[in-house]
C-alpha cells in the first residue's frame, strides 16, 4: 500500500511538473512562468495536496466532512469550498488543511455532489454512454452523453 501511495504521488508530481513547465515554455512569456516560478508554486501547493489525498482516502470510506464542498488552487492560494461560512465549518477545514487557506461558500457539499453524480448517471439510458465528473470549482456535476460520435455535456445542479 505504501509503495502504491508513493508511486501515485510520484506520478502526480511528475504530471504536474510537466504541465507547469509546458505552460512556462509555450506561453511566449505573456502569462507563462519561469521554471523557478513553477517550482515555487508547486512547493507551496505540496502540503495541500498531501492533506487532500488523506481527505479523499477517509472520505471515500466514511464520507466527507459535512460542510466540505471541494477545493482548488489559484496560483499559490488554496481555495476550500464550504457550504457554510460558520466558524464551525471553517475550524473543521483548518484542522484538515491548516490556517493558510481561503474560503468560498457554495450550495452543495461534496457528499451531495457525489450523490447527484451517481443519480444522474443512473437515470440515463446506457445507450447514451453517460459519464459524470464533479466540477468542484463551479460546484456542479457535469454529465457527458455520447451517441454515435456525438458528444454533449450538461451541468447538473
C-alpha positions in Angstrom: 0.0 0.0 0.0 2.8 2.4 0.9 4.6 1.6 -2.4 1.3 2.3 -4.3 0.9 5.6 -2.5 4.4 6.6 -3.3 4.0 5.7 -7.0 0.8 7.6 -7.2 2.3 10.7 -5.5 5.3 10.5 -7.8 3.1 10.2 -10.9 1.1 13.2 -9.8 4.2 15.3 -9.1 5.7 14.4 -12.5 2.5 15.2 -14.3 2.2 18.5 -12.5 5.8 19.3 -13.2 5.5 18.5 -16.9 2.3 20.6 -17.2 3.7 23.6 -15.3 6.9 23.7 -17.3 4.9 23.3 -20.6 2.9 26.3 -19.6 6.0 28.3 -19.0 7.7 27.2 -22.2 4.7 27.5 -24.5 3.2 30.8 -23.4 5.6 33.1 -25.1 6.2 34.9 -21.9 2.8 36.6 -21.7 1.2 34.7 -18.9 3.8 32.0 -18.6 6.0 31.1 -15.7 9.7 30.6 -15.4 10.9 27.3 -14.2 11.7 28.8 -10.8 8.2 30.3 -10.5 6.6 27.0 -11.4 8.7 25.2 -8.8 7.9 27.8 -6.2 4.1 27.3 -6.9 4.5 23.5 -6.7 6.3 23.7 -3.4 3.6 25.9 -2.0 0.9 23.5 -3.2 2.5 20.3 -2.0 1.3 20.3 1.7 -2.3 20.9 0.5 -2.1 18.0 -2.0 -0.9 15.7 0.8 -3.8 16.8 3.1 -6.2 16.4 0.2 -5.0 12.9 -0.5 -5.7 11.9 3.1 -9.1 13.6 3.0 -10.1 11.6 -0.1 -8.9 8.4 1.4 -11.1 8.8 4.5 -13.9 10.5 2.6 -14.3 7.6 0.2 -14.6 5.2 3.1 -16.5 7.2 5.8 -17.9 10.2 3.8 -16.6 13.7 3.6 -16.9 16.4 6.3 -20.4 17.9 6.5 -19.5 21.4 5.1 -16.7 20.4 2.7 -17.6 21.0 -1.0 -14.3 20.8 -2.8 -11.1 22.8 -3.3 -8.9 24.2 -6.0 -5.7 26.3 -6.4 -5.3 29.8 -7.8 -1.5 30.1 -8.2 -0.3 29.6 -4.6 -3.6 30.3 -2.9 -5.6 27.2 -1.8 -9.4 27.8 -2.0 -11.6 25.5 0.0 -15.3 25.4 -0.8 -17.7 25.1 2.1 -21.5 25.1 2.4 -21.5 27.4 5.5 -19.3 30.3 6.5 -19.8 29.4 10.2 -16.8 29.2 12.5 -17.5 25.5 13.0 -17.2 24.8 9.2 -14.0 26.9 9.0 -12.4 25.2 12.0 -13.2 21.8 10.5 -11.3 22.8 7.3 -8.4 24.4 9.2 -8.0 21.1 11.1 -7.6 19.3 7.7 -5.6 21.8 5.7 -4.1 24.4 8.0 -4.9 28.1 8.7 -3.4 29.4 5.5 -6.5 28.8 3.3 -9.2 30.9 1.7 -12.9 30.0 1.7 -15.7 30.2 -0.9 -19.2 29.5 0.2 -21.2 27.3 -2.2 -24.6 25.5 -2.3 -23.8 21.8 -2.4 -21.5 19.7 -0.2 -19.1 17.2 -1.7 -21.3 14.4 -0.3 -24.3 15.9 -2.1 -22.4 16.2 -5.4 -21.3 12.6 -5.1 -25.0 11.6 -4.7 -26.1 13.8 -7.6 -23.3 12.3 -9.8 -24.4 8.7 -9.0 -28.1 9.6 -9.5 -27.5 11.5 -12.8 -25.7 8.6 -14.5 -28.1 6.0 -13.1 -31.2 7.8 -14.6 -29.8 7.9 -18.1 -30.0 5.1 -20.7 -26.8 3.2 -21.1 -27.1 3.6 -24.9 -26.0 7.3 -24.3 -22.9 6.1 -22.6 -23.2 8.6 -19.7 -20.3 9.6 -17.6 -20.2 12.2 -14.9 -17.5 14.3 -13.2 -17.6 16.7 -10.3 -16.6 20.2 -11.2 -15.6 21.4 -7.7 -14.7 24.9 -8.7 -18.2 25.5 -10.1 -20.0 23.3 -7.6 -21.8 21.2 -10.2 -21.8 17.7 -11.6 -21.1 17.6 -15.3 -22.7 14.7 -17.2 -21.4 13.8 -20.6 -23.5 11.9 -23.1 -22.1 10.2 -26.2 -24.1 8.7 -29.0 -22.8 7.8 -32.5 -19.8 10.1 -32.4 -21.8 13.0 -30.9 -20.9 14.4 -27.5 -22.9 16.8 -25.3 -22.1 18.0 -21.8 -24.7 19.2 -19.3 -24.2 20.8 -15.9 -26.5 19.3 -13.3 -27.3 21.5 -10.3 
